[in-house]
Amino acid sequence: MIKLNKTPTLFAVLFYLCGATQVLAQTSEAPQSDTAVKKITQLTATEEADGGATVVIDSSGPIKFTAFKLTNPPKLIVDLSRTEPGAAATPLEPAKGIIKSIRPLYFAESQVVRLEMALESIPEYQIQRSGESQLTIRLKGTGAIATSAEATEQTAQAPATQESKSVASDTAEAKVGLGSSSCDPILSGEKERITLDFQDADLVNTFRLISEVSGFNLIFGPGINGKLNLRLIDVPWNKAFDIILTNNNLGRECFGDNVIRIAPILRLTEENQTYVSAVQAKVQAEMAGLLAQPLENEIVPIHHAEIQALAVNLQSALSDPSRARITIDERTNTLILTDVRPHLEKMLDLIEVFDVKVLSPQEELALEQNTVVVSGDDFPSIPLVVYEYIAEKEPKLSSDLEFYEDLFNDKARLSQLSANELKDARDNYRSYLEQAANMQSAIIQSPLQTAWDNLFWVGTLSKNSERYALVETTDHRGHLVRSGTVVGPNFGRVDEIEDSRVIVLESERDYQGNIFSKKLKIPYVRTN
């Protein structure tokens, strides 16, 4: 009895073990789901007769990939999602045909393996599946010749591809209109061309790839998700970027020259409407505050303009025509302005522009005849430092200079002078300018403030990260000159010290009060 009992038990155990083994075998052979993490089991590169190469990627499960091509430097990038490096944990440097190296990168957070293939040049390539778990990448060499079937296919598809690019690009530019002008510094013009081959690629990761190629920074608004299936061949990256935006109903706005924010078009439209409403509300609030201010009056005599026409032109500057007004007093040729202070200031500015004397043709001719003998050649320019010294130390001379400066700036006054009066004015002004020039000696403080012929620039010296110029004067004494040192007869200042020359900046004031600067480029003395 005991023996009989043991025998069935043994058979039962054997049956259980066999059944368990069968179940385990079925589990290991069952296909993996797309969400399971795979591993690369083998990565090989083989040189082809045409100088190209074939790369084979074997995985422990179904492969999902994204591929794109870079031109500078030439690279082919393949991203494998939900994959770990496995057998591709170290770089592969096969020197096989067109491939220089294959460098694997692993992004643990997103579980993506990136294979960066450094290439000798940019080839045509094809990616084919050999079953679910093998990917074959064929890179054509320079000696590759397309078959007649391939040539026919390329010829037939080329116009359609070009047309589709154009239509997609136009649509992108039309739909991604929000903030498009602000994006011109980043996205306008012909950009580097790329090739993209995406299959079920994450949309956000795709934008990040383009960001890496282009160098701009991205900000993602809420509501950006989805997958992307796309193949674009040799397209400028900015066009590819807009095509992807359009295909996913997304828009963009740019900040500065390297930041782009991506968000759904509907959201950007709502934000834009909210912004416009806020601006309108602010303007209305400012207007309400403006109208709450008390009214003030300004009485303005009009000297040259036609008063009726001027009053009409000023109407547009009134804050509220129902209470602000412009009154004309024809007896005194005066305008009486009634409005809040900010709008009064606007009208006063306009009056200053319009109320000027318009010369008759005869007056214009007389003015031209007079100004023929008045030019900058008649008067010496004075160093700006000297003018500042005179304004502080010689108030009488400063006042005389300002009087004649104003006179020779006023064409209307000059046109009313007789020939003798103009000659006297010119002689008097020249005399005052010569007095000013003679005061230069009173404020010279350095032996370097001498004629350029007395200065010999012989070389440079660097000390504590600062560069100096070496200068000799006629007494054979050496001087160290740094940036900002006053040198020369006209109070110039050293602006730059270069390897072969010194650049000095001189500031002067001409007879009409215009201040101008000129750069003197002084080479070093070369001795044999």
Long-range contacts (C-beta under 8 A, 24 or more apart in sequence): 31-61, 31-62, 31-132, 32-60, 32-61, 32-62, 34-62, 34-64, 34-82, 35-82, 36-61, 36-82, 37-82, 37-83, 37-84, 37-111, 38-62, 38-63, 38-80, 38-82, 38-83, 38-84, 38-133, 39-83, 39-84, 39-85, 39-86, 39-87, 40-80, 40-83, 40-84, 40-85, 40-86, 40-87, 40-88, 40-113, 41-86, 41-87, 42-87, 43-87, 43-88, 43-92, 43-102, 43-104, 43-115, 45-92, 45-94, 45-96, 45-99, 45-102, 46-96, 47-94, 47-96, 47-97, 48-97, 48-141, 49-143, 50-140, 50-141, 50-142, 50-143, 50-144, 50-145, 51-97, 51-98, 51-141, 51-142, 51-143, 51-144, 52-97, 52-98, 52-123, 52-138, 52-139, 52-140, 52-141, 52-144, 53-94, 53-96, 53-97, 53-98, 53-99, 53-139, 53-141, 54-136, 54-137, 54-138, 54-139, 55-99, 55-102, 55-117, 55-136, 55-137, 55-139, 56-130, 56-134, 56-135, 56-136, 56-137, 57-88, 57-115, 57-134, 57-135, 57-136, 57-137, 58-133, 58-134, 59-83, 59-133, 59-134, 59-135, 60-86, 60-133, 61-132, 61-133, 62-132, 62-133, 63-129, 63-132, 63-133, 63-134, 63-135, 64-199, 64-200, 65-127, 65-135, 65-199, 66-197, 66-198, 66-199, 66-201, 66-205, 66-206, 66-209, 67-127, 67-137, 67-195, 67-196, 67-197, 67-198, 68-194, 68-195, 68-196, 68-197, 68-198, 68-209, 68-213, 69-122, 69-125, 69-194, 69-195, 69-196, 70-192, 70-194, 70-213, 71-122, 71-192, 71-193, 71-194, 72-192, 73-118, 74-118, 74-119, 74-120, 74-121, 74-122, 75-116, 75-117, 75-118, 75-119, 76-117, 76-119, 76-125, 76-137, 76-139, 77-114, 77-115, 77-116, 77-117, 77-209, 78-114, 78-115, 78-117, 78-127, 78-135, 78-137, 79-112, 79-113, 79-114, 79-115, 79-201, 79-205, 79-209, 80-112, 80-113, 80-114, 80-115, 81-110, 81-111, 81-112, 81-200, 81-201, 81-202, 82-111, 82-112, 83-111, 83-112, 83-113, 84-111, 84-113, 85-113, 88-113, 88-115, 97-139, 97-141, 98-123, 98-139, 98-141, 99-139, 110-202, 110-205, 112-205, 127-197, 161-233, 165-232, 165-235, 165-239, 165-243, 168-239, 168-243, 168-246, 168-247, 169-239, 169-242, 169-243, 171-246, 172-239, 172-242, 172-243, 172-245, 172-246, 173-242, 175-245, 175-246, 175-249, 175-251, 175-265, 176-242, 176-245, 176-246, 176-250, 176-251, 176-252, 176-265, 177-251, 178-251, 178-252, 178-253, 178-265, 178-268, 178-269, 178-272, 179-251, 179-252, 179-253, 179-254, 179-268, 180-252, 182-253, 182-254, 182-255, 183-252, 183-253, 183-254, 183-260, 185-254, 185-256, 185-257, 186-214, 186-216, 186-238, 186-254, 186-257, 186-258, 186-260, 187-238, 187-241, 187-242, 187-254, 187-260, 188-238, 189-238, 190-236, 191-236, 191-237, 191-238, 191-239, 192-236, 192-237, 193-234, 193-235, 193-236, 193-237, 194-232, 194-234, 194-235, 194-236, 194-237, 194-240, 195-232, 195-233, 195-234, 195-235, 196-230, 196-231, 196-232, 196-235, 196-240, 197-230, 197-231, 198-228, 198-229, 198-230, 198-231, 199-229, 200-227, 200-228, 200-229, 201-227, 201-228, 201-229, 201-230, 202-227, 202-228, 203-227, 203-228, 203-244, 203-248, 206-244, 207-241, 207-244, 207-262, 210-237, 210-240, 210-241, 210-244, 213-237, 214-238, 214-241, 215-258, 216-258, 216-259, 216-260, 217-258, 217-259, 217-260, 218-259, 218-260, 218-261, 218-262, 219-259, 219-260, 219-261, 219-262, 220-261, 220-262, 220-263, 221-261, 221-262, 221-263, 221-264, 221-267, 222-263, 222-267, 223-263, 223-264, 223-267, 224-248, 224-250, 224-262, 224-263, 224-264, 287-319, 290-319, 290-340, 290-342, 290-343, 291-319, 291-320, 291-340, 293-340, 293-341, 293-342, 294-340, 295-323, 295-324, 295-338, 295-339, 295-340, 296-338, 296-339, 296-340, 296-341, 296-344, 297-336, 297-337, 297-338, 298-336, 298-337, 298-344, 298-347, 298-348, 299-334, 299-335, 299-336, 299-337, 300-334, 300-335, 300-336, 300-337, 300-348, 300-351, 301-332, 301-333, 301-334, 302-333, 302-334, 302-335, 302-351, 302-355, 303-355, 303-357, 304-355, 304-356, 304-357, 304-358, 305-351, 305-354, 305-355, 305-356, 307-333, 307-335, 310-335, 310-351, 310-354, 310-355, 311-335, 313-350, 313-354, 314-347, 314-350, 314-351, 317-343, 317-346, 317-347, 317-350, 318-343, 319-343, 357-412, 359-411, 359-412, 359-415, 363-412, 363-415, 364-415, 366-415, 367-411, 367-412, 367-414, 367-415, 370-414, 370-415, 370-417, 370-419, 370-422, 371-411, 371-414, 373-422, 373-423, 373-426, 374-408, 374-414, 374-422, 374-426, 376-510, 376-511, 376-512, 378-426, 378-430, 378-511, 379-429, 379-430, 379-433, 379-510, 379-511, 380-430, 380-433, 380-434, 380-437, 381-508, 381-509, 381-510, 381-511, 382-433, 382-436, 382-437, 382-508, 382-509, 383-440, 383-490, 383-491, 383-506, 383-507, 383-508, 383-509, 384-491, 384-507, 384-508, 384-509, 384-515, 385-443, 385-491, 385-507, 386-436, 386-437, 386-439, 386-440, 386-443, 386-491, 387-436, 387-509, 389-439, 389-442, 389-443, 390-436, 390-439, 394-439, 397-432, 397-435, 397-436, 400-432, 401-432, 401-433, 401-436, 404-428, 404-429, 404-432, 404-511, 405-511, 405-512, 405-513, 408-511, 408-512, 409-512, 409-513, 429-511, 433-511, 440-489, 440-491, 445-486, 446-486, 446-487, 447-473, 447-475, 447-477, 447-479, 448-473, 448-479, 448-481, 448-485, 448-486, 448-487, 448-488, 449-486, 449-487, 449-488, 449-489, 449-491, 450-488, 450-489, 451-488, 451-489, 452-488, 452-489, 452-520, 452-522, 455-487, 455-488, 456-525, 457-501, 457-502, 457-522, 457-523, 457-524, 457-525, 458-524, 458-525, 459-524, 460-497, 460-499, 460-524, 467-497, 468-497, 469-494, 469-497, 469-502, 488-520, 492-520, 495-519, 500-524
